[in-house]
Amino acid sequence: MSELTRQEIQQFDSDGMLDRILSFPQQMQTADEIARAASLDIKSEQIRNVCVAGMGGSAIGGDVARMCFADALKIPYIVNRYYNVPNFVDENTLVIISSYSGKTEETLSSYREARERKAQIVCISSGGTLSEEAKRSGHAVISIPGGAPPRSALGYLAVPLIYTLHTSGLIPDPSAQIQETIDLLEKLRSEYSPESDANLAKEIARKLQNKIPLIFASVDRFEAVAMRWKGQFSENSKVLAFCNVFPELNHNEVVGWGPLANVNKNFQAIYLRDKEDHDRVQKRMALTRTIIEKQSGTVIEVESRGDAVMARIFSLIFLGDMTSFYLAILNRVDPTAIKNIDFIKSGLQN
């Protein structure tokens, strides 16, 4: 059995994905400093709705912010993953454009359309065309460090977005939650590092070898986390993965655990749990587990850590990131490479 030592990891992790993931606490700290220093001119009294525009790793920060402050947000808030912004976007909309590279074509298209609609725009980017156009148009740009895959820059993307919502008067001061999150991630970094013997991330990764992960969570807080796990398994581990949420899956997908047991045994279900999961959702999870176990064996259950909602959300995100990394090494693949995405981008350019 692979021990997932640093020596073994170095054979496949030539671009340093492990160090990027393990540096997540410091990244959040740096992002906090950048966000606090940002100067934003937002007409808070005019804001009637919020649209976050982004793709892939640059969009997930918008989902995470919404989940962290779902109780505080009192106006409509959506994350837009497309070339066009919704029809409701106008001068009363806060549009946060999130593109790590500043070159994402869908996000650039959304920015230009929001600009035409006279929306209040704040951009978060490391540079590229987005920063150039935004600065020429007089829109605020929160500049973040570049040079990494967008999926490994979640702290840089999420924290400034959260502070933008605070500056706009839409959520309370997030600083205490951010600090608790940083402190917890520091602790988890030691627990999930290659040198740690009792390592939950390694344990889950080994259970996922030669399996297709199915990630399930409650829709109210952890839908974005399930999406993050799914994306990280695909990009880092190079495996197909799927996610769904309770209670919706009990009204359709659960029927799929039917007669094809020889197929269903290839799946490995993962429950992302939280201490504030709705009582009825907890009941649904237990009942669904009995169905899955008859078809696929065990269900992996992981519980969020921390007190504040943000800390609990990021505790599971960090575990998913580390698990997907270790699974990449077990699969003997480079966790950084994204050849299929590169192929599609090249084809679109041609």
JOHU-V286274 format. One line per field, one symbol per residue. psi: psi as a letter, one per 30 degrees, with the letter a starting at -180 (. if undefined). Layout:
psi: ???
This chain:
psi: kkfhleeeefffifgheeeeefgeeeeeeeeeeeeefkjkikieffkflkjkklkbffffeeeeeeeehefekglkklkjilflllffkafgkjjjjjjefggkeeeeeeeeeeeeggljkkkjlfbaeeeeeeeefgkkkjklkaglkefggeeeeeeeeeeeeeffgfllkgeeeeeeeeeeeeeeeeeglffkeijeeeeeeeffkgljkjkklkfeegeeeeeeeeeeeeeefhkkllllkkfeffgdefffibfhefefffkjkkkjlkfgkkeeeeeeeeeeeeeeffefblkkkkkllleleeeeefeeeeeeeeeeeeeeeefhljfekieeeeeeeeeee.
